[in-house]
């Protein structure tokens, strides 16, 4: 019966090999299960990351829209300031022209005033001369009257 024992040994070796293969397959199935669980967790984390990325992208777009609005407002304000500067330059130029005209008018008034003072001085001198002549004439007239009345003055 050596043949039967050999067959039994062969079957037992085969069963031991099958058991080893089954244990290996069970270990691999457990490892696959763990990896599937890790994949599900990773997939869940990936979905959360994509959701966060979508939220951040939406917020970024909103921020960009607000930034564009701010830039448009800044452009409007800058344009208004440029217009104001142009207006201010025009007003400043007008004021400078007015100051130049005022200086010219003031110079003309000063010249006229100096001419008037000169003429006034001439008139005062003439008045002084007339006054002196009147006093001299009055004195002479008084002497003539006194002589004509017989009085010697």
JOHU-V276691 format. One record per run of one state. SS is the DSSP state (alpha for helix, beta for strand, coil for the rest). FROM is the first residue (numbers start at 1). TO is the last residue. If there is no record, write none. Layout:
BEGIN
SS/FROM/TO  SS/FROM/TO
END
This chain:
BEGIN
coil/1/1  alpha/2/148  coil/149/153
END
